[in-house]
Amino acid sequence: MTNKTKPQVWAHRGASGYMPENTLPAFEKAVEMGAQGIELDVQMTKDGQIVVLHDEWLNRTSDGSGWLKDYTLEELRQYNFNKNYPELGHVDIPTLREVFELILPTDLVINIELKTGIVFYEQLEEKVVALAKEMGMEDRVIYSSFNHYTILKIKELDPEAKVGFLYSDGAIDMPGYGEKYGVDALHPSLNNLQYPGFVQQCKEKGLKLHVWTVNETEYMQLCCQMGVDAIITNYPDLAREVVDQM
């Protein structure tokens, strides 16, 4: 099936194909490249600060090591969260507040993924929702998580919040499951589009489809043809080009 509405392009961890993922330079690049949204991951420091990082540990994306939860924000700021772009020098781990401040003057959507699947951060949901309201960003945020209990908690805290279930593969009747729990969207990995009738079922149930991580032209074109609502990609410039051509 096709959909005449163009999908939005959301930059996965910022424009992470060009800048260190989940950093202010990556989000700045996403804005520059015409992304209509950014996707990011939030966790909490030892001193209760909300920071943006995908992994629960520091090793892959910084010169630090160990669990994020064991460090204060001040301690984390001594590490360089830039392993692959030496021309940028030292890049700090950003706080969610700093990202909000960066995106506030734009019209971009922010997809906040709460990383509560391994570490159950106490009060993370409350703090994230409160910060979005404080910054006047609540209408531009959609919350997602692989931990679906977290999504239900977000809806308890703010019944008006936009939420989506993140998942990878192999789930049965995700459209029905999403409808049952009253979410606004499903956030499936790209491979889920091949299940027969999946996209149509989502549309029938009023569920938005935000698909990750779509980095190749042919799959961006497929997303357009199938009528997904957002393409989450490391290469927002390429995706915008494909979407505009389609």
N, C-alpha and C positions, 0 to 999 in steps of 0.2 A: 504494500500500500504506500501511498505517498501523502505528504502533508505540505500544503502551500506555505505554512508558517516556517520561516527559517529557524533552525536551532540557534540558541545562543552559544557563544564560545566562552568557556571558563578556563582560566589558566591554572593548571594543576600544580599546586605548591608554588604559585606564581609562574612566570615564564621560565620554568626550571630546565628547559632545553638550552637556555642561554645564560642563566645566572644561577648562583647557588640556591638550591631549593629552600622554600619557606623562609626567605630573608627579605628585608626591605628592598634591596636591589632587584630581586626577582619580581616583587609586586609592582615596583615602579616600571619595570620593563613590560609587564603585562598591560599596564595602563597605556604605555607608549605604543604598544603593538595593536591596540584597539580591542583588547579583550572586553567582554561585557560583564565578566565576573571573575573572581579568583576563588580558588579552593585552597584551604589551609587546614593544618592539624593543630589542636591545642592540648596542652598538658599543664601540670602545675608544679611549681618549684617547691623546695622544702619550706620556704617562707611564704607560700600561698599565692605567689604571683602566677598569672596566666601567661604562658609563653607558647611560641609557635615552633613546633618540632614534630617530625613524623615518628621517628623511632623513640622507643622508651629509654634508650641508652644513647650516649654521645658519640660513640666510636666511629660510626660510618661517615657522619657529615661534619665532624669537628676534630680538632687536635686534642680534645678531652677524652675521657673514658669513664665508664661506669653508668649508673642509672641517673637519669635526669632528676628524679624525685629526691635524690640525696644531696642536691646542690641548691643553694640560695641563688637568687637572681644575680647578686653581686659576684658570687663565685663563678657563675656561668659566663659572665661578661669577660672573664679573663681568657676564655677560649675563643678560637677563631672558627666560625662556622662557615668556612670557605676553603674547601680542599682543592678545587679544580680551576679557580680563576685567579691566579696570582696577581694579575694586574689590579685587582680590587683591594688587595691587602687584607687587613683584618675586617671581618664582618661579624657583628654581634648577633646573637640569638635575639629575635624581636619579641616584644610583648604584644599581646592582642590589642592593647590600647594603642600602641604605636601604629599597628596596621590600620586600625579604625581611623586614626588621625590622618594617615596617608590617603585612605580611600574616601574619607568623608566628603571632600570637595568634588568628587567624581560622581557618576551615576551607576557605578559598578555594584553588582550583587556580591555578597560574600557567603560562600559555602563553608561553614565551620564544621569540621569533623572533630568530634570529641573522642580522644584516644583513651577509652575506658575499658578496653577489652582485656588488658593484662594487669594494669594498675587501676584499682578502683579509687580514683582521686576523690576524697571526701569534699563535698561542696563545690566541685568543679562546675556542675550544671547551674547551680545557683549563681555562682560568680560570673559565669559567661552571660547568662540571661540578664543579670543586673547591669553588667557593663554595656551590653548592647542598648539597653534602655537609657542608661546614663548618657551615652554618646549619641542618642537619637538615631540609632542604626537598626532598630528592631524590625522595621519594615523592609529592610534590604538584606536581611540575613536568612539563610536556610540552614538548619542544623541537621547534621547526619552523623551516624555512628554505626559501626559493626556491632556494638552492644545495644541491642534494641530496648533494653530496660532503660538505658540512658535517654533514648528518644521519648519514651513514655513519661519519664520524669520531666523532661523539658516541657511537654504538653501540659503536665500538671502545674508547673510553675507559671507557664504562659500559654493559655489555651489558644491564643491567636498566633502563636509562633508557627512558622513554616518548618516542617520536619520531613526527613526522608530516611528510609531504611537502606543502609549500605549493606551489600552482600557480594559474594564472589560467584559461586556457581553451584549447581546441583540442587537448588531449593525447588520444592514442588509448590505450584500455585502461589507464587509471590504476589501477583495482582490481588488475589483473594485475601491473602494475609495482610497486605497493605491496607486494603479496604476495611478489613475487620478491626484493625487497630487505629484507623482514622488518620493515617499519615497523608501528607500532600504529594509525596513523590517516592519513587524507588530510585536507588543509585546502584545499578548493577554494573559489573564488569562487562566489557564489550562482548565477550563470547555469549552472553545470555540472549543477545538479539536473535540467535539462530533457533531458539525454541519456537516451534510453530504456534502462531497466534498470540505470542507474548505481547507484542506492541499493541495490537488491536485490543487485547483484554485490558491493558493499562488505560487505554483511551476510553474504553467503555465504562471503566470504574472511576474515571476522572483523576487518574494518577499521572503526574508529570514523570518524565523519564530523563534522568541526568546520568549519562553513560561515561565510564572511565576505563582505562586511560587510552585515548584515541590519538595515536601519533602518526599513523600512515594515511596518505591521501585517499587510498581506496576505501579505508574504513570510515574516514570522514564523509566521503561521498555516500557510503552505505547508510550512515546515520541520518544524513539529509533525506535520502530516499525513503527511509523507514519512518521518518517523522518524529525523531526524538526531540526533546525540548532543550537539552543542553549537551554539548560536547565538551568533556573535560580533557584537556590536552596539555602536554609540555610545550607545544609549539602553537601559541595562539595566533601568530601572524599567518602561518600556513592554513590553519583552520578557518580564519576569517576569509582568506583568499578562496578556499574551496567552497565555503558556504555562499559567498557572494556570487561565485560562478554558477552554482547550482540554482 
